[in-house]
Amino acid sequence: MARYFDVHPADPQPRSIAQAVQILRDGGLIAYPTDSCFALGCTLGNRDGRDRIVRIRQLGDKHNFTLMCRDFAQLGQLVHIDNRVFRAIKAATPGPYTFILPATSEVPHRLLQPKKRTVGVRICDHPVARALLAELGEPIMTSTLLLPDEEEPLTDGWQVKEALDHQVDAVIDSGECGVEPTTVVDFSEGYAEIIRVGAGDPAPFEA
């Protein structure tokens, strides 16, 4: 059964965050709130966690995994980014956007989109996600908690626990979460291509 953490949405309890992060460090898979909707997360080196996400979401091999970053220092270690793209992304973050960029050698191959060698990155503006990242000290490999055959992600922590009680190791609940996933912007070819319109306003990236 998954551990259940009920945390404050604006000021999450440090003890609960520390316990959830220990689960991540021990190879666990968690469900946690972001500034768009619930997400599944594990550490970058957790091969089993990545495989569990693939099974839960029934993902194909063309899926771009997302690395949730605490700040631009972390993000810059994971992707190649030029000054023009950096300025565009900087102006929109933190926020509900995922940016697809060419990955650096710091990213495990199993997390890359096989043909393009790209990965998604984002900097979240949710206090719980930011607290997890601060405590962990490294990015979280993450994917929207959108179950197969469902049109919208689950929004309530208890729903998540009931649905995935034996498939994840912890659920962090900070109240109802959003239902819109991030807006996805692909910069892998050097220009902005909007792949999915979601919670983030796409206007800054439209030609």
Backbone as a printed PyTorch tensor [residue, N CA C, xyz], in Angstrom:
tensor([[[  0.8410,  -1.2090,   0.0000],
         [  0.0000,   0.0000,   0.0000],
         [  0.8690,   1.2490,   0.0000]],

        [[  0.3660,   2.2760,  -0.6740],
         [  1.1060,   3.5240,  -0.7700],
         [  1.0140,   4.3130,   0.5370]],

        [[  2.1260,   4.9220,   0.9500],
         [  2.0770,   5.8880,   2.0470],
         [  1.2850,   7.1080,   1.5870]],

        [[  0.5400,   7.6930,   2.5210],
         [ -0.2890,   8.8560,   2.1850],
         [  0.1600,  10.0300,   3.0360]],

        [[  0.5380,  11.1180,   2.3830],
         [  0.9800,  12.3280,   3.0770],
         [  0.0010,  13.4580,   2.7710]],

        [[ -0.6230,  13.9710,   3.8060],
         [ -1.5270,  15.1140,   3.6740],
         [ -0.7490,  16.3600,   4.0820]],

        [[ -0.3900,  17.2070,   3.1110],
         [  0.4760,  18.3440,   3.3990],
         [ -0.2050,  19.6600,   3.0540]],

        [[  0.2750,  20.7260,   3.6890],
         [ -0.2680,  22.0550,   3.4440],
         [  0.1050,  22.5030,   2.0340]],

        [[ -0.8490,  23.0860,   1.2730],
         [ -0.5680,  23.4260,  -0.1240],
         [  0.4330,  24.5710,  -0.3160]],

        [[  0.5220,  25.4630,   0.6740],
         [  1.4280,  26.6040,   0.5240],
         [  2.6850,  26.4740,   1.3740]],

        [[  2.5870,  25.7310,   2.4690],
         [  3.7200,  25.5960,   3.3950],
         [  3.8190,  24.1350,   3.8410]],

        [[  4.2420,  23.2500,   2.9390],
         [  4.2380,  21.8140,   3.2560],
         [  5.1520,  21.4770,   4.4330]],

        [[  4.6770,  20.5720,   5.2720],
         [  5.3960,  20.2140,   6.4890],
         [  6.7460,  19.5670,   6.1400]],

        [[  7.8460,  20.1030,   6.6550],
         [  9.1820,  19.5730,   6.3230],
         [  9.3370,  18.0870,   6.6250]],

        [[  8.7300,  17.6090,   7.7210],
         [  8.8780,  16.1870,   8.0780],
         [  8.2470,  15.2940,   7.0050]],

        [[  7.0640,  15.6660,   6.5410],
         [  6.4040,  14.8700,   5.4950],
         [  7.2030,  14.9030,   4.2000]],

        [[  7.7160,  16.0850,   3.8510],
         [  8.5190,  16.2050,   2.6350],
         [  9.7810,  15.3380,   2.7430]],

        [[ 10.4220,  15.3740,   3.9010],
         [ 11.6380,  14.5760,   4.0990],
         [ 11.3380,  13.0810,   3.9810]],

        [[ 10.2010,  12.6450,   4.5180],
         [  9.8410,  11.2240,   4.4340],
         [  9.5510,  10.8210,   2.9890]],

        [[  8.8730,  11.6900,   2.2480],
         [  8.5820,  11.3920,   0.8420],
         [  9.8640,  11.3420,   0.0240]],

        [[ 10.7860,  12.2460,   0.3050],
         [ 12.0540,  12.2630,  -0.4230],
         [ 12.8690,  11.0080,  -0.1100]],

        [[ 12.7880,  10.5220,   1.1330],
         [ 13.4970,   9.2890,   1.4630],
         [ 12.9480,   8.1160,   0.6530]],

        [[ 11.6450,   8.1200,   0.4160],
         [ 11.0380,   7.0840,  -0.4270],
         [ 11.6030,   7.1720,  -1.8450]],

        [[ 11.7610,   8.3920,  -2.3550],
         [ 12.3790,   8.5670,  -3.6730],
         [ 13.8120,   8.0270,  -3.6760]],

        [[ 14.5700,   8.3810,  -2.6490],
         [ 15.9750,   7.9510,  -2.5820],
         [ 16.1000,   6.4310,  -2.4510]],

        [[ 15.0900,   5.8170,  -1.8590],
         [ 15.1020,   4.3580,  -1.6760],
         [ 14.6020,   3.6110,  -2.9160]],

        [[ 14.3800,   4.3440,  -3.9940],
         [ 13.9380,   3.7120,  -5.2330],
         [ 12.4410,   3.6930,  -5.4350]],

        [[ 11.7200,   4.5190,  -4.6760],
         [ 10.2670,   4.5310,  -4.7630],
         [  9.7300,   5.4080,  -5.8810]],

        [[  8.4530,   5.2140,  -6.1580],
         [  7.7010,   6.0030,  -7.1290],
         [  6.6060,   6.7360,  -6.3790]],

        [[  6.5010,   8.0470,  -6.5870],
         [  5.5080,   8.8440,  -5.8650],
         [  4.5470,   9.5140,  -6.8380]],

        [[  3.3690,   9.8500,  -6.3210],
         [  2.4260,  10.7260,  -7.0190],
         [  2.3760,  12.0280,  -6.2380]],

        [[  2.5530,  13.1530,  -6.9290],
         [  2.6630,  14.4310,  -6.2300],
         [  2.0330,  15.5580,  -7.0450]],

        [[  1.6150,  16.6440,  -6.3800],
         [  0.9640,  17.7410,  -7.0930],
         [  1.9780,  18.6650,  -7.7590]],

        [[  1.5870,  19.2220,  -8.9020],
         [  2.3830,  20.2380,  -9.5780],
         [  1.4830,  21.4420,  -9.8710]],

        [[  2.0320,  22.4290, -10.5600],
         [  1.2370,  23.6070, -10.8760],
         [  0.3240,  23.3890, -12.0830]],

        [[  0.2980,  22.1710, -12.6210],
         [ -0.6600,  21.8640, -13.6820],
         [ -1.6190,  20.7610, -13.2280]],

        [[ -1.0890,  19.6220, -12.8040],
         [ -1.9190,  18.5210, -12.3190],
         [ -1.0270,  17.5370, -11.5740]],

        [[ -1.6080,  16.4320, -11.1060],
         [ -0.8060,  15.4140, -10.4270],
         [  0.2000,  14.8010, -11.4050]],

        [[  1.3410,  14.3910, -10.8590],
         [  2.3790,  13.7570, -11.6610],
         [  2.9240,  12.5420, -10.9240]],

        [[  3.5140,  11.6390, -11.6740],
         [  4.2800,  10.5280, -11.1290],
         [  5.7480,  10.9120, -11.1620]],

        [[  6.5110,  10.5340, -10.1270],
         [  7.9070,  10.9320, -10.0960],
         [  8.8160,   9.9210,  -9.4310]],

        [[ 10.0660,   9.8510,  -9.9220],
         [ 11.1070,   9.0400,  -9.3170],
         [ 12.4500,   9.7040,  -9.6030]],

        [[ 13.5130,   9.1830,  -9.0550],
         [ 14.8300,   9.7580,  -9.3150],
         [ 15.3040,   9.3740, -10.7190]],

        [[ 16.2560,  10.1600, -11.2420],
         [ 16.7340,   9.9440, -12.6060],
         [ 17.3520,   8.5630, -12.7920]],

        [[ 18.0140,   8.0740, -11.7600],
         [ 18.6910,   6.7920, -11.8760],
         [ 17.8190,   5.5820, -11.6050]],

        [[ 16.5500,   5.7980, -11.3620],
         [ 15.6450,   4.7190, -10.9680],
         [ 15.0460,   4.0440, -12.2060]],

        [[ 15.7250,   3.0170, -12.6860],
         [ 15.2580,   2.3130, -13.8920],
         [ 13.8910,   1.6640, -13.6610]],

        [[ 13.7110,   1.0490, -12.4840],
         [ 12.4360,   0.4040, -12.1780],
         [ 11.3070,   1.4280, -12.0960]],

        [[ 11.5880,   2.6080, -11.5170],
         [ 10.5690,   3.6470, -11.4410],
         [ 10.1170,   4.1010, -12.8110]],

        [[ 11.0750,   4.2560, -13.7170],
         [ 10.7500,   4.6420, -15.0910],
         [  9.8700,   3.5840, -15.7370]],

        [[ 10.2150,   2.3140, -15.5440],
         [  9.4390,   1.2310, -16.1330],
         [  8.0360,   1.1580, -15.5340]],

        [[  7.9190,   1.4560, -14.2590],
         [  6.5980,   1.4550, -13.6160],
         [  5.7200,   2.5670, -14.1880]],

        [[  6.2990,   3.7300, -14.4470],
         [  5.5360,   4.8180, -15.0690],
         [  5.0530,   4.4000, -16.4510]],

        [[  5.9280,   3.7640, -17.2200],
         [  5.5430,   3.2900, -18.5530],
         [  4.3640,   2.3210, -18.4640]],

        [[  4.4060,   1.4170, -17.4890],
         [  3.3190,   0.4450, -17.3370],
         [  2.0240,   1.1160, -16.8870]],

        [[  2.1180,   2.0140, -15.9090],
         [  0.9080,   2.6830, -15.3970],
         [  0.2340,   3.4920, -16.4920]],

        [[  1.0280,   4.2130, -17.2680],
         [  0.4680,   5.0960, -18.2910],
         [  0.3740,   4.4390, -19.6670]],

        [[  0.9330,   3.2200, -19.7960],
         [  0.9480,   2.5120, -21.0780],
         [  1.5370,   3.3920, -22.1780]],

        [[  2.7560,   3.8760, -21.9210],
         [  3.4120,   4.8160, -22.8250],
         [  4.1200,   4.0830, -23.9560]],

        [[  4.1710,   4.7310, -25.1090],
         [  4.9230,   4.2110, -26.2360],
         [  6.3660,   4.6820, -26.1910]],

        [[  7.1820,   4.1770, -27.1270],
         [  8.6120,   4.4970, -27.0890],
         [  8.9380,   5.8820, -27.6250]],

        [[  7.9430,   6.6150, -28.1350],
         [  8.1850,   7.9650, -28.6280],
         [  7.9210,   9.0280, -27.5590]],

        [[  7.5510,   8.5850, -26.3720],
         [  7.2100,   9.5250, -25.3050],
         [  8.4410,  10.2930, -24.8230]],

        [[  8.2950,  11.6060, -24.6580],
         [  9.3440,  12.4240, -24.0570],
         [  9.1220,  12.4810, -22.5430]],

        [[ 10.0250,  11.8800, -21.7840],
         [  9.9580,  12.0190, -20.3400],
         [ 10.3560,  13.4400, -19.9470]],

        [[  9.8820,  13.8490, -18.7820],
         [ 10.1590,  15.2060, -18.3130],
         [ 10.9940,  15.1560, -17.0470]],

        [[ 11.9720,  16.0260, -16.9790],
         [ 12.8000,  16.1680, -15.7950],
         [ 12.3870,  17.4420, -15.0820]],

        [[ 11.8220,  17.2840, -13.8930],
         [ 11.3810,  18.4220, -13.0820],
         [ 12.6040,  19.0060, -12.3690]],

        [[ 12.8770,  20.2730, -12.6330],
         [ 14.0830,  20.9080, -12.1120],
         [ 13.7390,  21.9580, -11.0590]],

        [[ 14.6690,  22.1180, -10.1040],
         [ 14.4710,  23.1300,  -9.0760],
         [ 14.6980,  24.5350,  -9.6350]],

        [[ 15.6930,  24.6760, -10.5240],
         [ 16.0690,  25.9970, -11.0330],
         [ 16.8240,  25.8340, -12.3450]],

        [[ 17.2740,  26.9620, -12.9000],
         [ 17.9680,  26.9190, -14.1790],
         [ 19.3540,  26.2990, -14.0700]],

        [[ 19.9470,  26.3060, -12.8890],
         [ 21.2430,  25.6500, -12.7160],
         [ 21.1120,  24.1530, -12.9810]],

        [[ 20.0570,  23.5320, -12.4400],
         [ 19.8090,  22.1180, -12.7000],
         [ 19.4400,  21.9010, -14.1580]],

        [[ 18.5520,  22.7310, -14.6720],
         [ 18.0700,  22.5660, -16.0390],
         [ 19.2350,  22.6250, -17.0290]],

        [[ 20.1560,  23.5690, -16.8030],
         [ 21.2720,  23.7520, -17.7150],
         [ 22.2460,  22.5950, -17.7580]],

        [[ 22.2180,  21.7350, -16.7380],
         [ 23.0750,  20.5480, -16.7360],
         [ 22.4860,  19.4140, -17.5700]],

        [[ 21.1940,  19.5030, -17.8720],
         [ 20.4800,  18.3890, -18.4860],
         [ 20.2040,  18.5700, -19.9730]],

        [[ 20.1470,  19.8220, -20.4430],
         [ 19.8090,  20.0850, -21.8430],
         [ 20.7420,  21.1280, -22.4320]],

        [[ 20.8840,  21.0510, -23.7560],
         [ 21.6270,  22.0730, -24.4990],
         [ 20.6650,  23.2180, -24.8020]],

        [[ 21.0700,  24.4150, -24.4560],
         [ 20.1720,  25.5650, -24.6040],
         [ 20.9910,  26.8020, -24.9730]],

        [[ 20.6090,  27.4610, -26.0680],
         [ 21.3420,  28.6680, -26.4660],
         [ 20.7120,  29.8990, -25.8110]],

        [[ 21.3460,  31.0370, -25.9790],
         [ 20.9200,  32.2490, -25.2570],
         [ 19.5220,  32.6920, -25.6340]],

        [[ 19.1630,  32.5790, -26.9100],
         [ 17.8370,  33.0300, -27.3410],
         [ 16.7490,  32.1540, -26.7310]],

        [[ 16.9510,  30.8490, -26.7840],
         [ 15.9730,  29.9280, -26.2030],
         [ 15.9370,  30.0920, -24.6840]],

        [[ 17.1050,  30.2880, -24.0790],
         [ 17.1660,  30.5020, -22.6280],
         [ 16.2920,  31.6850, -22.2190]],

        [[ 16.4090,  32.7870, -22.9630],
         [ 15.6170,  33.9850, -22.6140],
         [ 14.1240,  33.7190, -22.7430]],

        [[ 13.7250,  32.9770, -23.7710],
         [ 12.3040,  32.6770, -23.9740],
         [ 11.7560,  31.8080, -22.8420]],

        [[ 12.5400,  30.8140, -22.4530],
         [ 12.1020,  29.9270, -21.3820],
         [ 12.1210,  30.6450, -20.0350]],

        [[ 13.1550,  31.4280, -19.8050],
         [ 13.2970,  32.1590, -18.5400],
         [ 12.0920,  33.0590, -18.2800]],

        [[ 11.5870,  33.6940, -19.3490],
         [ 10.4590,  34.6230, -19.2100],
         [  9.1630,  33.9190, -18.8180]],

        [[  9.0860,  32.6090, -19.0620],
         [  7.8370,  31.8780, -18.8170],
         [  7.8990,  30.9660, -17.5990]],

        [[  9.0210,  30.9420, -16.9140],
         [  9.1550,  30.0190, -15.7890],
         [  9.5060,  30.7660, -14.5080]],

        [[  9.1840,  30.1770, -13.3330],
         [  8.4980,  28.8800, -13.1880],
         [  7.0440,  28.9580, -13.6350]],

        [[  6.5370,  27.8540, -14.1130],
         [  5.1640,  27.8230, -14.5730],
         [  4.8190,  26.5040, -15.2250]],

        [[  3.5600,  26.3670, -15.6920],
         [  3.0650,  25.0820, -16.2000],
         [  3.4360,  24.8260, -17.6650]],

        [[  4.7340,  24.7960, -17.9200],
         [  5.2430,  24.5230, -19.2610],
         [  6.2530,  23.3750, -19.1980]],

        [[  6.2810,  22.5830, -20.2570],
         [  7.3470,  21.6040, -20.4720],
         [  8.0570,  21.9840, -21.7620]],

        [[  9.3870,  22.0050, -21.7120],
         [ 10.1790,  22.3790, -22.8720],
         [ 10.9950,  21.1720, -23.3280]],

        [[ 10.8930,  20.8440, -24.6140],
         [ 11.6450,  19.7270, -25.1770],
         [ 12.9150,  20.2630, -25.8280]],

        [[ 14.0460,  19.7190, -25.3850],
         [ 15.3510,  20.2040, -25.8280],
         [ 16.3120,  19.0300, -25.9910]],

        [[ 17.4000,  19.2270, -26.7680],
         [ 18.4130,  18.1630, -26.8680],
         [ 19.0610,  17.9070, -25.5110]],

        [[ 19.1850,  16.6380, -25.1580],
         [ 19.7000,  16.2710, -23.8410],
         [ 21.2240,  16.2620, -23.8230]],

        [[ 21.7870,  16.5350, -22.6560],
         [ 23.2250,  16.3900, -22.4450],
         [ 23.5350,  14.9610, -22.0190]],

        [[ 24.8130,  14.6750, -21.8580],
         [ 25.2280,  13.3350, -21.4450],
         [ 24.8590,  13.0330, -19.9930]],

        [[ 24.3760,  14.0450, -19.2470],
         [ 23.9590,  13.8290, -17.8580],
         [ 22.6480,  13.0420, -17.7690]],

        [[ 21.9160,  12.9760, -18.8650],
         [ 20.6040,  12.3270, -18.8490],
         [ 20.7560,  10.8620, -19.2520]],

        [[ 20.2690,   9.9280, -18.4230],
         [ 20.3360,   8.5050, -18.7940],
         [ 19.6610,   8.2430, -20.1380]],

        [[ 20.2520,   7.3930, -20.9530],
         [ 19.7380,   7.1160, -22.2960],
         [ 18.3010,   6.6290, -22.2710]],

        [[ 17.9280,   5.8690, -21.2410],
         [ 16.5830,   5.2980, -21.2050],
         [ 15.5030,   6.3650, -21.0500]],

        [[ 15.8890,   7.6040, -20.6940],
         [ 14.9150,   8.6840, -20.5430],
         [ 14.7870,   9.5260, -21.8030]],

        [[ 15.6170,   9.2480, -22.8050],
         [ 15.6140,  10.0640, -24.0170],
         [ 14.5690,   9.5830, -25.0120]],

        [[ 14.0510,  10.5150, -25.8060],
         [ 13.2730,  10.1420, -26.9700],
         [ 14.2560,   9.5090, -27.9590]],

        [[ 14.0430,   8.2410, -28.3550],
         [ 15.0970,   7.4770, -29.0220],
         [ 15.6640,   8.1070, -30.2830]],

        [[ 14.8080,   8.6380, -31.1540],
         [ 15.2950,   9.1340, -32.4390],
         [ 15.9110,  10.5290, -32.3330]],

        [[ 15.2940,  11.3920, -31.5570],
         [ 15.7420,  12.7890, -31.5230],
         [ 16.7330,  13.0750, -30.3930]],

        [[ 16.8780,  12.1370, -29.4520],
         [ 17.7770,  12.3060, -28.2990],
         [ 17.3950,  13.5500, -27.5000]],

        [[ 16.1100,  13.7360, -27.3190],
         [ 15.5930,  14.8890, -26.5880],
         [ 14.9700,  14.4500, -25.2760]],

        [[ 14.7290,  15.4310, -24.4090],
         [ 14.0520,  15.1820, -23.1480],
         [ 13.2580,  16.4380, -22.7880]],

        [[ 12.1930,  16.2640, -22.0340],
         [ 11.4300,  17.4050, -21.5560],
         [ 11.9970,  17.9100, -20.2340]],

        [[ 11.9740,  19.2210, -20.0520],
         [ 12.3930,  19.8230, -18.7900],
         [ 11.3670,  20.8650, -18.3770]],

        [[ 11.2380,  21.0530, -17.0760],
         [ 10.3440,  22.1020, -16.5940],
         [ 10.7620,  22.5590, -15.2140]],

        [[ 10.3640,  23.7880, -14.8700],
         [ 10.5590,  24.3530, -13.5420],
         [  9.1770,  24.7100, -13.0210]],

        [[  8.7840,  24.0250, -11.9650],
         [  7.4140,  24.0780, -11.4580],
         [  7.2290,  25.2170, -10.4540]],

        [[  5.9970,  25.7070, -10.3610],
         [  5.6900,  26.7820,  -9.4230],
         [  4.7390,  26.3260,  -8.3230]],

        [[  4.7640,  25.0330,  -7.9910],
         [  3.9180,  24.5240,  -6.9050],
         [  4.7780,  24.3560,  -5.6580]],

        [[  4.3520,  24.8910,  -4.5010],
         [  5.1800,  24.8200,  -3.2950],
         [  5.5740,  23.4050,  -2.8890]],

        [[  4.6970,  22.4180,  -3.0760],
         [  5.0190,  21.0500,  -2.6860],
         [  6.1050,  20.4790,  -3.5940]],

        [[  5.9480,  20.6460,  -4.8920],
         [  6.9590,  20.1560,  -5.8250],
         [  8.3030,  20.8370,  -5.5740]],

        [[  8.2700,  22.1330,  -5.3240],
         [  9.5170,  22.8640,  -5.0900],
         [ 10.1830,  22.4020,  -3.7830]],

        [[  9.3770,  22.0900,  -2.7740],
         [  9.9260,  21.5890,  -1.5130],
         [ 10.5680,  20.2100,  -1.7050]],

        [[  9.9260,  19.3610,  -2.4910],
         [ 10.4990,  18.0450,  -2.7830],
         [ 11.8470,  18.1760,  -3.4850]],

        [[ 11.9040,  19.0570,  -4.4760],
         [ 13.1400,  19.2470,  -5.2370],
         [ 14.2510,  19.8230,  -4.3610]],

        [[ 13.8930,  20.7470,  -3.4810],
         [ 14.8950,  21.3430,  -2.5900],
         [ 15.4680,  20.2990,  -1.6380]],

        [[ 14.6030,  19.4410,  -1.1030],
         [ 15.0460,  18.4150,  -0.1610],
         [ 15.8560,  17.3300,  -0.8760]],

        [[ 15.4300,  16.9580,  -2.0750],
         [ 16.1010,  15.8920,  -2.8090],
         [ 17.4650,  16.3320,  -3.3300]],

        [[ 17.5410,  17.5870,  -3.7970],
         [ 18.8140,  18.1060,  -4.2890],
         [ 19.1640,  17.6830,  -5.7010]],

        [[ 18.2160,  17.1000,  -6.4020],
         [ 18.4200,  16.7120,  -7.7960],
         [ 17.0680,  16.7090,  -8.4950]],

        [[ 17.0520,  16.6910,  -9.8330],
         [ 15.7680,  16.6890, -10.5400],
         [ 14.9690,  15.4150, -10.2810]],

        [[ 13.6810,  15.4990, -10.5410],
         [ 12.7810,  14.3570, -10.4610],
         [ 12.3330,  13.9980, -11.8700]],

        [[ 12.4960,  12.7260, -12.2320],
         [ 11.9590,  12.2640, -13.4990],
         [ 10.4520,  12.1300, -13.3370]],

        [[  9.6940,  12.7720, -14.2160],
         [  8.2660,  12.9200, -13.9330],
         [  7.4270,  12.7340, -15.1970]],

        [[  6.1630,  12.4040, -14.9840],
         [  5.2160,  12.2410, -16.0750],
         [  3.8190,  12.5520, -15.5520]],

        [[  3.0260,  13.2310, -16.3550],
         [  1.6590,  13.5540, -15.9710],
         [  0.9010,  12.2930, -15.5550]],

        [[  0.1400,  12.3880, -14.4680],
         [ -0.6240,  11.2360, -13.9940],
         [ -1.9460,  11.1700, -14.7550]],

        [[ -1.8280,  10.7860, -16.0150],
         [ -2.9980,  10.5940, -16.8650],
         [ -3.1060,   9.1080, -17.1780]],

        [[ -4.1410,   8.4760, -16.6420],
         [ -4.2900,   7.0280, -16.7870],
         [ -4.8180,   6.6730, -18.1750]],

        [[ -4.4910,   5.4820, -18.6630],
         [ -4.9710,   5.0650, -19.9860],
         [ -6.5000,   5.1370, -20.0680]],

        [[ -6.9750,   5.5770, -21.2280],
         [ -8.4170,   5.6520, -21.5090],
         [ -9.1270,   6.7380, -20.7040]],

        [[ -8.3740,   7.5660, -19.9760],
         [ -8.9750,   8.6980, -19.2610],
         [ -8.6660,   9.9890, -20.0160]],

        [[ -9.6430,  10.8890, -20.0680],
         [ -9.4450,  12.1380, -20.7970],
         [ -8.7890,  13.2010, -19.9300]],

        [[ -8.9660,  13.0920, -18.6060],
         [ -8.3930,  14.0870, -17.7020],
         [ -7.6400,  13.3870, -16.5720]],

        [[ -6.5890,  14.0360, -16.0500],
         [ -5.8700,  13.4620, -14.9110],
         [ -6.7410,  13.4440, -13.6610]],

        [[ -6.4130,  12.5640, -12.7290],
         [ -7.0720,  12.5770, -11.4170],
         [ -6.7030,  13.8580, -10.6850]],

        [[ -7.6500,  14.4080,  -9.9140],
         [ -7.4370,  15.7110,  -9.2880],
         [ -7.3140,  15.6610,  -7.7710]],

        [[ -7.7020,  14.5500,  -7.1680],
         [ -7.7430,  14.4750,  -5.7090],
         [ -6.8040,  13.3700,  -5.2240]],

        [[ -6.0700,  13.6670,  -4.1450],
         [ -5.1030,  12.7160,  -3.6350],
         [ -5.6950,  11.3730,  -3.2600]],

        [[ -6.9120,  11.3820,  -2.6870],
         [ -7.5300,  10.1090,  -2.3160],
         [ -7.9130,   9.3000,  -3.5500]],

        [[ -8.3300,   9.9900,  -4.6230],
         [ -8.5990,   9.2910,  -5.8860],
         [ -7.3360,   8.5970,  -6.3910]],

        [[ -6.2360,   9.3240,  -6.3040],
         [ -4.9540,   8.7820,  -6.7650],
         [ -4.5820,   7.5580,  -5.9410]],

        [[ -4.7420,   7.6720,  -4.6120],
         [ -4.3840,   6.5370,  -3.7450],
         [ -5.2560,   5.3250,  -4.0330]],

        [[ -6.5470,   5.5370,  -4.2160],
         [ -7.4400,   4.4160,  -4.4950],
         [ -7.1000,   3.7590,  -5.8360]],

        [[ -6.7640,   4.5750,  -6.8320],
         [ -6.5090,   4.0460,  -8.1690],
         [ -5.1520,   3.3500,  -8.2750]],

        [[ -4.1630,   3.8510,  -7.5200],
         [ -2.7820,   3.3840,  -7.7010],
         [ -2.1600,   2.8690,  -6.4040]],

        [[ -2.9890,   2.4230,  -5.4750],
         [ -2.5020,   2.0680,  -4.1430],
         [ -1.3910,   1.0200,  -4.1690]],

        [[ -1.4360,   0.1110,  -5.1140],
         [ -0.4430,  -0.9580,  -5.1680],
         [  0.5490,  -0.7650,  -6.3200]],

        [[  0.5130,   0.4230,  -6.9420],
         [  1.4120,   0.6890,  -8.0640],
         [  2.4030,   1.8130,  -7.7820]],

        [[  2.1280,   2.6310,  -6.7620],
         [  3.0660,   3.6700,  -6.3480],
         [  3.3950,   3.4610,  -4.8670]],

        [[  4.4470,   4.1100,  -4.4030],
         [  4.8900,   3.9350,  -3.0210],
         [  4.4370,   5.0470,  -2.0950]],

        [[  4.0400,   6.1890,  -2.6590],
         [  3.5560,   7.3020,  -1.8350],
         [  2.6810,   8.2170,  -2.6670]],

        [[  1.6920,   8.8090,  -2.0040],
         [  0.8390,   9.8380,  -2.6040],
         [  0.9230,  11.0620,  -1.7140]],

        [[  1.2500,  12.1900,  -2.3070],
         [  1.3170,  13.4480,  -1.5640],
         [  0.1130,  14.2830,  -1.9550]],

        [[ -0.7330,  14.5800,  -0.9790],
         [ -1.9870,  15.2810,  -1.2160],
         [ -1.9080,  16.6640,  -0.5800]],

        [[ -2.1540,  17.6980,  -1.3850],
         [ -2.2010,  19.0580,  -0.8380],
         [ -3.5010,  19.7400,  -1.2410]],

        [[ -4.5400,  18.9350,  -1.3900],
         [ -5.8160,  19.4850,  -1.8370],
         [ -6.0030,  19.2250,  -3.3190]],

        [[ -7.1580,  19.6200,  -3.8320],
         [ -7.4720,  19.3480,  -5.2280],
         [ -6.4430,  19.9780,  -6.1550]],

        [[ -6.0150,  19.2080,  -7.1260],
         [ -5.0170,  19.6570,  -8.0910],
         [ -5.7230,  19.9890,  -9.4060]],

        [[ -5.0200,  20.6180, -10.3150],
         [ -5.6060,  20.9730, -11.6030],
         [ -5.8100,  19.7500, -12.4870]],

        [[ -6.5110,  19.9580, -13.6020],
         [ -6.7680,  18.8680, -14.5420],
         [ -6.0620,  19.0850, -15.8780]],

        [[ -5.4780,  20.2540, -16.0780],
         [ -4.7960,  20.5140, -17.3370],
         [ -3.3170,  20.1960, -17.2200]],

        [[ -2.7850,  19.3400, -18.0820],
         [ -1.3420,  19.1280, -18.0820],
         [ -0.6180,  20.3630, -18.6010]],

        [[  0.6960,  20.3140, -18.5970],
         [  1.4790,  21.4660, -19.0280],
         [  1.2910,  21.7350, -20.5230]],

        [[  1.5570,  22.9740, -20.8990],
         [  1.7410,  23.3020, -22.3100],
         [  3.1490,  22.8490, -22.7050]],

        [[  3.2530,  22.1160, -23.8060],
         [  4.5360,  21.5610, -24.2400],
         [  5.0540,  22.3410, -25.4430]],

        [[  6.2780,  22.8530, -25.3060],
         [  6.9100,  23.6250, -26.3760],
         [  8.2110,  22.9230, -26.7690]],

        [[  8.3160,  22.5630, -28.0350],
         [  9.4930,  21.8520, -28.5390],
         [ 10.4800,  22.8550, -29.1280]],

        [[ 11.6510,  22.9630, -28.4930],
         [ 12.7220,  23.8330, -28.9770],
         [ 13.8780,  23.0190, -29.5710]],

        [[ 13.6430,  21.7410, -29.8400],
         [ 14.7510,  20.8800, -30.2370],
         [ 15.3510,  21.2450, -31.5920]],

        [[ 14.5890,  21.9500, -32.4330],
         [ 15.1090,  22.3770, -33.7330],
         [ 15.5520,  23.8400, -33.7170]],

        [[ 15.5670,  24.4560, -32.5370],
         [ 16.0370,  25.8290, -32.4200],
         [ 14.9510,  26.8780, -32.4760]],

        [[ 13.7240,  26.4560, -32.7310],
         [ 12.5940,  27.3870, -32.7360],
         [ 11.4540,  26.7590, -31.9510]],

        [[ 10.4780,  27.5850, -31.5770],
         [  9.3740,  27.1020, -30.7430],
         [  8.2990,  26.4420, -31.5940]],

        [[  8.0020,  25.1900, -31.2690],
         [  6.8770,  24.4910, -31.8750],
         [  5.9780,  24.0030, -30.7490]],

        [[  4.7490,  24.4650, -30.7310],
         [  3.8290,  24.1050, -29.6570],
         [  3.2420,  22.7210, -29.9550]],

        [[  3.5770,  21.7590, -29.0990],
         [  3.1470,  20.3740, -29.2810],
         [  1.8070,  20.1180, -28.6050]],

        [[  1.5920,  20.7590, -27.4700],
         [  0.3370,  20.5770, -26.7300],
         [ -0.0060,  21.8720, -26.0170]],

        [[ -1.2320,  22.3080, -26.1550],
         [ -1.7150,  23.4760, -25.4080],
         [ -2.3650,  22.9790, -24.1290]],

        [[ -1.8490,  23.4380, -22.9830],
         [ -2.3660,  23.0170, -21.6890],
         [ -2.5310,  24.1940, -20.7610]],

        [[ -2.0430,  24.0270, -19.5360],
         [ -2.2650,  25.0420, -18.5080],
         [ -1.5210,  26.3480, -18.7670]],

        [[ -0.3740,  26.2780, -19.4270],
         [  0.3960,  27.4950, -19.6960],
         [ -0.0760,  28.2130, -20.9450]],

        [[ -0.1210,  29.5220, -20.8950],
         [ -0.5330,  30.3350, -22.0490],
         [  0.4730,  30.1480, -23.1820]],

        [[  0.0280,  29.6540, -24.3540],
         [  0.9800,  29.4170, -25.4450],
         [  1.3990,  30.6910, -26.1790]],

        [[  0.7160,  31.8110, -25.9150],
         [  0.9480,  33.0410, -26.6910],
         [  2.4050,  33.4730, -26.7680]],

        [[  3.1960,  33.4030, -25.6710],
         [  4.5810,  33.8590, -25.7660],
         [  5.4360,  33.0500, -26.7480]],

        [[  4.9710,  31.8820, -27.1460],
         [  5.7700,  31.0210, -28.0110],
         [  5.1830,  30.8680, -29.4170]],

        [[  4.1210,  31.6180, -29.6790],
         [  3.5070,  31.5560, -31.0020],
         [  4.1520,  32.5920, -31.9090]],

        [[  4.3750,  32.2100, -33.1450],
         [  5.0360,  33.1160, -34.1080],
         [  4.1380,  34.3040, -34.4100]]])
